[in-house]
Structures are given as structure tokens and as C-alpha cells.
Amino acid sequence: MATRLIARKFAEGFMFPEGPVFDRNENLYVVNLKGGCISRITPDGKVVKFVETGGAPNGATIRQNGHLVVADFGLRAILDISPSGKIQVIARQWQDKEFMGPNDLTFDPNGNLYFTDPEGSSLDNRVGAVYCLTREGKVLLLADGFAYPNGIAVSLDGETLYVAETFTGDIYQIFLNGNGTASTDRRVWARLGEGVWPDGIALAIDGQLFVACFQKGAVAVIAPNGSLVNYLPAGGAHPTNVAFGGVGNKQLYITETETNAVYVLDLGIEGQQLFG
């Protein structure tokens, strides 16, 4: 991996693209936060509208059966979307409290779904939360008190959850029990600093974390020990999220909102699979 890497444009014409995720046929799904719809991009770069959610989809991941699972902050809900486009709400609240606006989400190896709920939180109003929708369908509060929790990823062994806190620039680790609960309180694992605005994140199998930095116009690379390795080009000023895909799962795809496009970096580093 070198600083001379070039971000190649892969597809364009989106409306605030976010939540990139690949299916088993190497189609890339991208949510259009300001368009209320989800696009599907074929391996050769052809873009088609897949489905409209009726809200503002923000993040996406995928199940083994090909169903997309989407965080829609406009609907304030978590959605399950079948390959045919059928939409089902699978979570809308914790206890009697409705979600504020889910942002991003990921599965652990046991089928538990973790997601961030940041809308309305800030440095002065730290009400952002992280929830788990267990494989049995129960919503659990995992952690709260965040200043805009955003990107989220689970380690390959399922024992560590990573959460990007946008307004502080901190990346947290939360250690998991495997049943949708945490074994300890969260800890700050890496610090990028205020004004960088870490957004979506993705893990490589070697433990490096790749972070879309919305205000930095770059993708940060963080080593397994939490130290900053490098900043990589993102294709534009406002990258929102990242996902591994392509041949050998060794390319990093970046959603970017200044140009409303998707870019790709040829990393040569294998990313973790995201199927739940």
C-alpha cells in the first residue's frame, strides 16, 4: 500500500451515496441518502435503481440469503429488503423508545446485528447510542452517551466491535460476549482528532481499519494497535463510507458525496467478508 495510490471512479450519478455493500454475485449496492432509494451496480459499473425505501437510507449490510439490511434514518427504522425488493421493518424502537435515526450497521459471526443511532447527538448533547438486534429478534442497548456514533464494524473473530464517533474523531472498541451484549465498557482505541469526522469503516483481515473521513477528503488507515498508518485518496472532498470487494476482495470501494460517485482503490489487502 503506497501514498501514490489513485482513486479510480467506478460509478456516478448518485444522490449522496452511502452504505456500500457487495452481494455474492459481486453486485455493489449503494444507498442514496437524499434520493430515498438504493442503487445496484453490476461488476462492469452499470447502475440501476434497485428499490425505493420511502425514507432516507443511510447504511447497509447483507445476509447470507442475499437480503439487504438497511439503516434508514428517515424512517427511523432498520429494514430487511429481499432480493426481489420486498421491504420489511425489523426494528423501530428499544423498549418504549423510538430510534432517533439509525446510521450504519454490521453483523457479527453469530448473526447479531449491531447498529448506530446518532441523529440529534453532538459534542454538547451526547445522546447517540449503539444497539444490537439479536438473531432472536430482540433489541438490546449496547452503549450510549456518544457524540454522533457513525461507522461500525466487527472483528473477524466476533469479539470486538469498532465504532467511529464523528464529532470527536475517536474510534472506540467495545468487547463483545457473542450474544449481543458487551463484556466491558467501551474504550478509545484510536484518535483522529476533531474536524476529521470519521464516517463509515471497514476492516481488513490483517486487522487494519479503513475509515472514510468526511471532512478530511481521505481514507484513514489505522493499524491493529490503534496508530495511524496513512491517509489514502478518496476521490473527492467528502467520503462517507468504504467497503471491500472486487477480485479477491482486495479493492476498497469508497462512496463520496462531493462528486456523488463511487471510487475504488487497488489495495492488494484482503477485506473481511460482511455476510451475516
N, C-alpha and C positions, 0 to 999 in steps of 0.2 A: 504494500500500500504506500503510495507516494503522494506528495503535495501537488504534483503535476497532473493528477487525475482530472479528467474533463467530464463534466456532467452533460451527457447527450440527451437531447429532447426525444422522448419516446412517443408522447401523445399530447394533444392540446384541445382547447375549446371547452374547458370545464367552467363551473361556476363555484369558485372557492373549493378546490379539491382537497379531500382529506381521506383518512381511513383506508389506505391501500391494503389489499389482501388478495392472495392468489388462491384459485381452486386447483384441483388435481389435474386439470387439463391445461394448466398454465395460462388461463384467462385471469386478467387482473381486474378486480372490482375497485372502483373509486367512488366515494360518496361526494355529492355536490351539496355542500352545506347551504349555499344560497340558492340552489336550484330545486331543493326538495326531492332530489332523485338520486339514483345510483346508476353509474355507468359501468359497462363491461368492455374491457379492451382485450382483443384477441392477441395471441403471441406476435402477430405481424403488425400490431399497432392500430387496428381498426376499432373505432369507438362506436358503441351503440348504447341507447338508453335501455337499462335493464328493468327498472321499476321506479315508480314514484311512491314515497312513503307518506306524503301528506303533511310532513313536518319539516325538520331541519336535521338530516342525518349528519353525524359528526365522526363517529368511529365505527370500525367494522372488524370482525374476525369471522372464522368459518369452522363448521363442524365436520366431522368425518363423513357425514352423509351429504355434504355439499350445501347444506343450509347456511346462509349468511346469518350472523347475529350482529345487530346494529344498535349502537347507542344513538338515539335521536333526541337531541336536547330540545327541539321544537315541540315534540310530543311528550317530552319528559318521561321517556319510557325506553325499555330495552325490547327490541323486536327480533323475531325469528322470521326469516324470509326463505321460502323454499326455492329450489332451482326453477320452478315454474312461475315464481313471483308472488306466491300467496304469502300474505303478511299476518303474523300473529303477535300480539303483545304478550310477552312472557314475564315482565316485571314492570311495575309502575310505582311502587312505594315500599318503604321499610316500616313495618308495624303500621301506624296510622299516619306516617309522614310521607308525603309525596316527594319524589325526587325533584331536585332543583333544575336539573338539566344534564343528563349523562353525556360524557365526552368521549372516552376511549375505553377499550375492553380487551380482555385476553383470557384464554383458558389455561388451567393447569393440567398436568397429565391425568388427573383423576376425573376430569370433566366438570370441575367447578369453574364458574365464570366470575372473574374479578373486573370491576369497572369503577371509573372515577366519576364523581358528581360535583363539578366545581361551580356551576353558574351562580353568580351573586357573591362569590367569595373574593377576597382581596387581602392585601397586607394588613388593612385595618379591620377586616371582617373575615376572620379565618374560620369559615363555616364549611369549607369544602370537605368532602368525605370520600372514602373508598368502601365499596360494598362487595359482597360475594353473593352470587346466585348459585346455590349448591346444586349438584347434579340431581338432588331430590326435589328441587324447585323452591327451596326456602331462601329468603333474602336475609343476609346477616350483615350487620355493620362491622367492618373490619377495623377502620381507623377514621378519625375525624380531626378537625382543627387545622385543616390545610388552607394555605393561601393559593388557591387555584390548582388542585391536583389535576394532572393532564395525562400525558402518555403513561402507559403501563405495560409491563412485560413480566413473564415468569421464567425463572431459570430452567434449564433442561431437566434437572432433577426434581423440579417442582417444589423446592424447599425455600426459594427466595423470590419475593415479589419486588419489582422495581417500580417506583412511582416518581414521575417528574413533576416538581412543583414550580409552576411557571413564574410566579411573581418574585420568588426568592432566588431562583436559579439553582435550587438544590435538587439532587436526586436521592431519594430515600430507598432504603432496603427495609422490607418487612419479612420476618421469618415465619414460614407457614407450617401448619400441622398436617396438611393434606386433607383436611375435612372442611375447608372454608373458613377456618379460624387462624389467628396469629398466635405464635408461641411466645413472642416477646413484643415489646413496644417497638415502634419504628426507630430507625437511626439514620442520620445523614451519612450517605456513602460517598457522594461526590458533590463538589460545589463549582458551578459555572459562573455564579455571580449575578446580581440583579442587572436587568437590562438586556440579558441574553435571551430570556424567555424560552426555555426548553419546552418542546411540544411533544409530538409522537416519538416513540422509541422502538428499537428492535435489537435483539441480542444475536450475536454470532455464537457458533458452537464452541469457540475458544474462550467465551466469557466476556468478550469486548461488547460494550454497549454503544449503539449508534443513535444519536439524538438530533432530531430536527430542531434547530434553534431559530425561532421565528423572527427575532429582532437582529440576529447576527448574520442572517443570509448564508448560513453554513450548516454543515452536519458535524457535530462534535463526536469524537471517538474517545471513549473512556475505557481504560484498562481494567482488568478484573480487580485490581487493588483500589480503584476509585480515582486514579490520577488521570489527568487529561493527556491524551496522546497527540491529538491533532485536530485541526478543523479541515473539513473537506468541502469542495464547492457544491452548492445546492441547485445551481441553475438560475436562481433568482433571489430576490431580497427577503422573501418570506416563505421558507419551507415550513410545512405543517406536520408532515409525518413521513415515515420511512418503512419499507418492507423488503425483505429478501425474496428473490425469485430468479428466473432465468435458468440457464444451463448450470446444473449442479447446485442450484440455489446460491450462487456466488455473485449475484449482481444486486446492488442496492437501488431500489426504486424510490423516488422522492416526489411527494406532492408539493406543489409550490403555487402560491396564490398571487404573486405579482404578475406572473405571465399566465396564470391559470392553466398550468401544464404539468406533465409528469416527466421527470428526468431519470436517467439511470447512470450509475457509476459501476464500472467493471472492477470490482474489488479483488476477486480471487480469494475471498474469505467466505466460507460457507455459513449461511444463516440457519437459525433454528427453525424447524417446522412449526406452524401455528395451528394445526388441526386439533380441534377439541373433541 
